[in-house]
Amino acid sequence: MKTPGLNLFKGQSGRRALATALSALAGLMILGAGWLGAYPLYTNLRAGRQQEQLFAAFATPRIQEAYRAGNIRDAEPLTRIVIPKLKLNMMVVEGISLKALNTGAGHYPMTPLPGEKGNVGIAGHRTMYGKPFHDLDILKAGDKIMLITPLATHTYEVGPAFGGHSNPWVVQNNDWSPVAQSDEHLLTLTTCHPKGSSKQRLVVRAKLLSSEPRA
């Protein structure tokens, strides 16, 4: 008994069909590889455009009034974050939803606002969407982090190792203890670890040094 399709690619016409199929497959593979390589660039460009819009919105009276009322909505601008060591100056939005984090970085909504007592939590991308926390691992004790809100500029300082681990340190991706609340004035930054993976989280802890009201 002949197996159906056994002689599909025999003969000149069959070989042409096989060559065409292989060429199409190779083309699809090239397109797929190209898209995978271009996608991070696309997300970075998209986040860049969103950042421009966020900076513009941050200066409006509506956002200033909403901040005073504690009524910043998901994905709206909450604070500028400036980290001189990383040459970072960007807007952080409220929330850690997909929409919020696609702008680059978002504020954990269950944590205090910048400058307030407790542990302020901010999550940011490491390899896409502007990759604001790409080099978070190079921060060390003494490095400064500024959070500039519509009301004040809050300056935090990265502290030394504590609690039996280094600073920065790594936790599992389901470990929420880094953003647990405290009686101190703290700031915690989190991002994916290692680069290109979401299996773990890299964490940096800083303490409030000063708060200066904005004119």
Secondary structure, DSSP 4 states (H G I P E B T S, - for coil): -PPTTTTTT-HHHHHHHHHHHHHHHHHHHHHHHHHHHHHHHHHHHHHHHHHHHHHHHHTSHHHHHHHHTT-PPTTSEEEEEEEGGGTEEEEEEE--SHHHHTTSEEE-TTSPPTTSSEEEEEEE-SSSTT-TTTTGGG--TT-EEEEE-SSEEEEEEE---BTTB-SSEEEETT--GGG---SSEEEEEEEEESTT--SEEEEEEEEEEEEEE--
